[in-house]
Amino acid sequence: MYPTQFNQAYPTQQRLTNLPVGAVATMGLVGGLLGGIVTAARDMRDVKAGTMERGEMLGDVVKESLGTGLATAVGTAAGGLVFRNGALALATMAVVGIGTKYLYDGVVSAAREAKKNAEAPVKATNKKA
C-alpha cells in the first residue's frame, strides 16, 4: 500500500531482500534432496560390498541431507541479501554454502568423536605407582 502525495506513489517500507522465505526454504529442500540422493547412491556400493550396514547408510543419508539442505538455504539467503542477481550473487551463494557445509561437517565429526570416546571401554590396570 502506497500513500499518494501530489499524484506520486511512495513506498511505505524498504525490504532488505526480494527473496521470500518460501523460496529460501524451497532451495533448502531441493539441496537436501539432492544431497541425500548423491549420498545414497555413493553408499549403496558399500552396502552391496558388505562394508556398511543399511542403518549406517540411512544415518549417513540423513546427516548429509540435513547438511546440504542447510548449506543451500543459508547460501541462497546470503546471495539474495548481498546481491540481487548476477554472477556475484551466485558466487556469494557458493562461498557461503561451502562455508556452512564445512562448519556443519566439523560439528558433526566432533560430536561423533565425542560419542565414540564416551563409549570406549576403560582399561583397568593393576600397576602400582
C-alpha positions, -999 to +999 in steps of 0.1 A: +000+000+000+014+033-010+004+068+003+000+092-026+011+128-025+008+151-055+000+121-077+032+102-068+035+069-050+059+064-022+067+030-007+058+027+030+088+005+039+120-008+025+127-045+022+161-060+027+156-086+001+132-096-026+136-133-016+105-146+001+110-171+029+093-198+009+119-195-019+148-200+006+130-229+022+124-245-012+160-241-022+170-257+011+146-287+005+160-291-030+196-290-017+187-316+009+170-338-016+200-337-039+225-343-011+205-373+001+203-388-034+240-384-040+249-399-006+225-428-011+240-436-045+275-435-031+267-456+000+247-483-019+280-496-033+294-500+003+262-518+014+264-542-015+300-548-008+292-556+028+314-528+043+284-508+055+251-518+070+217-503+059+213-485+092+246-468+088+237-458+053+204-444+064+221-423+091+247-411+066+219-401+041+200-382+068+232-364+080+242-354+045+207-343+036+205-320+066+239-306+059+234-299+022+199-285+028+212-261+055+241-250+033+219-244+003+193-224+023+220-203+040+238-197+008+206-187-010+197-163+017+231-147+017+233-144-020+199-128-021+207-104+007+240-092-006+234-091-043+200-092-061+211-112-091+241-120-114+274-137-110+282-121-077+251-134-061+259-169-074+295-166-061+282-155-027+258-184-026+286-208-034+311-194-009+286-191+020+271-226+012+306-242+012+315-225+044+283-236+061+287-272+049+323-271+062+312-259+096+284-284+097+307-313+089+331-302+116+304-301+142+291-335+132+326-350+132+333-336+167+300-349+180+308-384+165+342-384+181+329-374+215+303-401+213+329-427+203+352-416+231+324-417+257+315-453+247+351-466+246+358-491+273+381-480+301+412-503+305+418-512+341+454-518+352+468-532+384+501-512+382+512-496+414+530-463+413 
